[in-house]
Structure formats: structure tokens, C-alpha cells
Amino acid sequence: MNIFINQEKKFVEENTNLNLLLKKLRIEDKYLAIEVNLEIIPKSKYSQYIIKENDKIEIIRAVGGG
């Protein structure tokens, strides 16, 4: 199934949730936010949100500075 991650077209298997997506992308879920189709998904819902065809996902990482 085709989706978009940070505006890049990617392919994922059906029934993939956000936790599985992060694992496949080798991204730790610390210090980040995920937006799907312009809606922020709470971290507590990552395992419940099943990715759908053509979802537009933005993964935003927090960056510290000083």
C-alpha cells in the first residue's frame, strides 16, 4: 500500500500501525510527534492507528538547542 512519509512516497504492508512503521524505519519514538493527514496522533494511540492507502504522514523530531 502506498503512503507518503515526510512528502516521500513509500510502500508499507497492510495492517501496519504507527509503532510498526517507526520500527521498520528504525526510528525511536522518543522526542517526536506524528501527524497523519494534518492531525496529530497521540503517542498512546500509535499502536491503534492502522495506516491507510495514501495516508500523508509527517514525522517531526524535536531538536534541542542552547
C-alpha positions in Angstrom: 0.0 0.0 0.0 1.4 3.4 -0.9 1.7 6.2 1.6 3.7 9.4 1.9 6.2 10.0 4.8 7.5 13.5 5.0 6.4 14.0 1.4 8.2 10.9 0.1 6.2 8.1 -1.4 6.8 4.8 0.4 5.3 1.3 0.4 4.1 -0.4 3.6 2.3 -3.7 4.2 -1.4 -3.7 5.0 -2.4 -3.6 8.7 0.7 -1.6 9.6 0.2 0.7 12.7 2.4 3.7 13.6 4.5 1.7 16.1 5.4 -0.9 13.4 6.1 1.9 10.9 8.6 3.5 13.3 10.2 0.1 14.0 10.6 -0.5 10.2 12.1 2.9 9.7 14.4 2.4 12.7 13.1 5.5 14.4 12.9 5.7 18.2 9.6 7.1 19.4 11.3 9.5 21.8 11.2 13.2 21.2 8.9 13.1 18.1 5.4 13.7 17.0 3.5 12.1 14.2 0.9 13.9 12.1 -1.4 11.9 9.8 -3.5 13.8 7.3 -2.9 17.0 9.2 -4.0 15.5 12.6 -1.5 14.9 15.4 -1.8 11.4 16.7 -1.1 11.0 20.4 1.7 8.6 21.3 -0.8 6.5 23.3 -2.7 5.8 20.0 0.3 4.7 17.8 -0.5 1.0 18.2 -4.2 1.6 17.4 -3.8 3.8 14.3 -3.8 1.5 11.3 -2.2 3.2 8.3 -4.4 3.5 5.2 -3.7 3.8 1.5 -2.4 7.3 0.6 -2.1 8.5 4.2 0.1 11.6 4.4 2.4 11.1 7.4 4.7 13.7 8.8 7.3 12.6 11.4 8.5 15.6 13.3 11.6 15.2 15.6 12.2 17.6 18.5 15.6 19.2 18.4 17.2 20.7 21.5 19.4 23.8 21.3 21.1 26.1 23.6 
